[in-house]
Amino acid sequence: MKIINSKKKLAQLRNESSLGLVPTMGAIHTGHISLIKKSISECKKTIVSIFINKRQFNNKKDYKKYPRILKKDLSLLKKYNIDYLFLPKEKIIYPKGGSKNLQVDPFSRKLCGKNRPGHFKAVVDVIDRFIKLIKPSKIYFGEKDFQQLIIVKNYIKRKKINTTIVKCKTIREKNGLALSSRNLLLSRNERKIASKVYKMILNNKKKILNKKITIKKVKQEILNLGVKRIDYLELLKINKIIYPPKKKVKYKIFIAYYMNNIRLIDNI
Ligand code: AMP
């Protein structure tokens, strides 16, 4: 696993004809590893990046407390057949600051976009910069961050960028909790509650669809579990949102909520 942290070293990637990129913010877990394994199985070479993109955090405290465990990450990543690890400094990605006039999909105004202004623009900006620097043939994203996946995919399509976005399914703990770097910031009890939130949504999804229970009632049940605040709990028809669009109606329930001060998201 070659570490790449300079523009000069990036040059060696340009000749790779089949290069898979797995962008992460570190605190590597089994969810990330599933993306890495998929890239290794589909591409001749795989590059993983660890970059905590400050610009996509709209809360300074959230950025400061985001888990940083690079040493552990390195020893874990070394166990896999990764060709390159990209560890860029801010200056390499943003030599002249962020882009101001990026156009992102209207879907970015829904769900997380309501409470995190500018977040998706910053995500698209950083991915666009990674693409220009690395020129990957494929980029691997988790369905765990469904909105991010759709917004990036639509951007790539609209800009006719020559790379494929690969969707990877959400990896969960046995108790149902979706793996996330932020889970490291939760106590054992908070993780238990978070797994109950997942089960609550899963068990009520059909009832919500059949109008046997209201979203409002499920929200209350979730708060009763010990959740501090819910940013949103929404049912969306996603067959037209995904690309290529599907005729068959498909629904997903999206949630963002706070356990203590940690914001967690999921979609079921
Ligand atoms: P992050 O480091 O949280 O920015 O995540 C990097 C990539 O890993 C994103 O494409 C995420 O959607 C994906 N990812 C994070 N958690 C999971 C998970 N539990 N299952 C599958 N993919 C995930």
Boltz pocket constraint, residues with backbone or C-beta under 6 A from the ligand:
constraints:
  - pocket:
      binder: B
      contacts: [[A, 23], [A, 24], [A, 25], [A, 26], [A, 30], [A, 31], [A, 32], [A, 34], [A, 35], [A, 140], [A, 141], [A, 142], [A, 143], [A, 144], [A, 145], [A, 168], [A, 169], [A, 170], [A, 171], [A, 172], [A, 178], [A, 179], [A, 180], [A, 181]]
      max_distance: 6.0
